[in-house]
Amino acid sequence: MAYLGRGEPGPARHEGAITPDPSLPRVCVIGAGSSGIATIKALYEARVPYDCFEIGPVVGGMWVFNNPNGLSGCYSTLEMNTSCPRMAYSDFPMPSYFRDYPMHWQVREYFDRYVDHFGLRDTITFETEVEHVARRDDGVWEVTISGAGAAGGRNVREYDAVVVANGHHWDPRWPDPPFRGSFAGT
């Protein structure tokens, strides 16, 4: 199957920008990690108007070691536990020079190359926190943002749909009630 191969990525983004269709539902995407960037690519190509907010200054989410946003569980020896051909986006194979199970810095590089290849970086609003999301009785979603995307302040935007792609591997979860014994890790 072609999608299980390695090598060069598929064709780059169409020449010029794709104009969103204002008659389509407006979408808010929270997060620019692996799921967020795949989501915005699909929305972009479908001409669906969207805003993508990333709390940090870079794409990559949990794959960014010492992520400036402080929300990554990435550690210095983190590597993927899924092979490159299985992990890669179907239209953007991982480079052939990557090892079979790439290290975190290679995955981050891959995500950077992905957003640049498809011209998505300029559609992401970096250093913008989504503080609150609430659905009104009329079905419209109100999204409260702060930071760079809100001109340094705070504002509320309205959307027809919200995609939460903010990750879940950054915050350790401990059993409640706590474990009553000890565990040496062996």
LINLIN-V196618 format. One record per helix or strand. SS is the DSSP state (H for helix, E for strand). FROM is the first residue (numbers start at 1). LEN is the number of residues. If there is no record, write none. Layout:
((SS & FROM & LEN) (SS & FROM & LEN))
This chain:
((H & 2 & 3) (E & 21 & 1) (E & 27 & 4) (H & 34 & 12) (E & 48 & 1) (E & 50 & 4) (H & 61 & 3) (E & 79 & 1) (H & 84 & 4) (E & 89 & 1) (E & 92 & 1) (E & 103 & 1) (H & 104 & 14) (H & 121 & 3) (E & 124 & 2) (E & 128 & 8) (E & 141 & 7) (H & 148 & 3) (E & 154 & 6) (E & 161 & 4))
